[in-house]
C-alpha cells in the first residue's frame, strides 16, 4: 500500500528538452549554448514542483501512460527524482516537447510533439488502475493535470472521478474535453488560465465566443463557471496580469496583483546564483508550479486565499529559472509573495 498525499493523473506526459541560444535566427542553423533534458507535461511538472516545494518526492504517486524510448527516458528521470509511479504501457512513443530560449530577445518558443491515439485497451487499463487507487489506497487529493491524449476521453476521466472516496479532494487543471469532468459536479478546485476559462464558457454561452481575456471581467467569468458546474473554488491566472480566485461556496472573490518580474528580475535573483548566467524569463510550467504549491498548502490546512497567493509567487519565481521547468528559489518566491497585492472584490 502506498498511501499518497497527492495523486496526479497526468494523461499526456512529455519528454522535455529545453535549449538556450545566444540568438535564434530563423532560416539558419542555430547552435545551442545550454541544454537540459527533463520531465515534461502538466502532471509531471506538478510532481516536480511538489518535490521542489516540499523537499521530498514521498508524497506523490503518478499514474501515467508511457510508450517507446521516450517513455523509458521519462520513467528513468522519475526514478532519478524518486517519484512513485504506476505506468500503463502504450505501443505509441510518448511525445517530446522542445522549448527554445533566445537570450538576446528574451523570448520563449515551445514546440509540442505529436500525441498518437492510444488504443481502447490502454484507456480501459488506465481507468481501472485509477479507480483501484482511489478505492483501495485513497489519496488526500487527486490532481487531474493536462490535456487528454487522443483516445482518452473526458467521459472516462469523469467516470474515474466519480469513484473517488468522499474525503479525496478533486483538483483540476485541464480544459480540452473537460465538460464531462465538470459535469460530475464534484470538482473541489478548478485552476485554469484566462484563455482556458473563456474556452470553457464559450461552449456554454455565446457571449464569450471570440472574446479575449482583456474583453471580459475575469472575476465574473470565474464566478459564472463555478456556479454553473457547482465547483468549490475557481482560480484564474493571466500570466503577469491580475489573477482571480472565486470561492463559490462562500460567495467571495479576490484579485491578486502581481509584481513586474521584468523590471525586478535583477533584484529577485542573485546574479551570482543565476542559472546558466542568464536572467531570462521562461513561463513554461509556471501554471503547474502554481497548482502544486497551492494544493500542497491547502492540504496542510492553510487559507485558500493565501494558498493561491503563495502558488502565484512560486509560479513567478519559476519563471526566473530558465531551465528546467518548475524549479524555483524559495527566497525569490518569498520576495514576490511580499509584493502581491490582494483585494477582496
Residue, then its C-alpha position, 0 to 999 in steps of 0.5 A: x500500500x502506498x498511501x499518497x498525499x497527492x495523486x496526479x493523473x497526468x494523461x499526456x506526459x512529455x519528454x522535455x528538452x529545453x535549449x538556450x541560444x545566444x540568438x535564434x535566427x530563423x532560416x539558419x542553423x542555430x547552435x545551442x549554448x545550454x541544454x537540459x533534458x527533463x520531465x515534461x507535461x502538466x502532471x509531471x511538472x506538478x510532481x516536480x514542483x511538489x518535490x521542489x516545494x516540499x523537499x521530498x518526492x514521498x508524497x506523490x504517486x503518478x499514474x501515467x501512460x508511457x510508450x517507446x524510448x521516450x517513455x523509458x527516458x521519462x520513467x528513468x528521470x522519475x526514478x532519478x527524482x524518486x517519484x512513485x509511479x504506476x505506468x500503463x504501457x502504450x505501443x505509441x512513443x510518448x511525445x517530446x516537447x522542445x522549448x527554445x530560449x533566445x537570450x538576446x530577445x528574451x523570448x520563449x518558443x515551445x514546440x509540442x510533439x505529436x500525441x498518437x491515439x492510444x488504443x481502447x485497451x490502454x484507456x480501459x487499463x488506465x481507468x481501472x488502475x485509477x479507480x483501484x487507487x482511489x478505492x483501495x489506497x485513497x489519496x488526500x487529493x487527486x490532481x487531474x493535470x493536462x490535456x487528454x491524449x487522443x483516445x482518452x476521453x473526458x467521459x472516462x476521466x469523469x467516470x474515474x472521478x466519480x469513484x473517488x472516496x468522499x474525503x479525496x479532494x478533486x483538483x483540476x487543471x485541464x480544459x480540452x474535453x473537460x465538460x464531462x469532468x465538470x459535469x460530475x459536479x464534484x470538482x473541489x478546485x478548478x485552476x485554469x488560465x484566462x484563455x482556458x476559462x473563456x474556452x470553457x464558457x464559450x461552449x456554454x454561452x455565446x457571449x464569450x465566443x471570440x472574446x479575449x481575456x482583456x474583453x471580459x471581467x475575469x472575476x465574473x467569468x470565474x464566478x459564472x463557471x463555478x456556479x454553473x458546474x457547482x465547483x468549490x473554488x475557481x482560480x484564474x491566472x493571466x500570466x503577469x496580469x491580475x489573477x482571480x480566485x472565486x470561492x463559490x461556496x462562500x460567495x467571495x472573490x479576490x484579485x491578486x496583483x502581481x509584481x513586474x518580474x521584468x523590471x525586478x528580475x535583477x533584484x529577485x535573483x542573485x546574479x551570482x546564483x543565476x542559472x546558466x548566467x542568464x536572467x531570462x524569463x521562461x513561463x513554461x510550467x509556471x501554471x503547474x508550479x502554481x497548482x502544486x504549491x497551492x494544493x500542497x498548502x491547502x492540504x496542510x490546512x492553510x487559507x485558500x486565499x493565501x494558498x493561491x497567493x503563495x502558488x502565484x509567487x512560486x509560479x513567478x519565481x519559476x519563471x526566473x529559472x530558465x531551465x528546467x521547468x518548475x524549479x524555483x528559489x524559495x527566497x525569490x518566491x518569498x520576495x514576490x509573495x511580499x509584493x502581491x497585492x490582494x483585494x477582496x472584490 
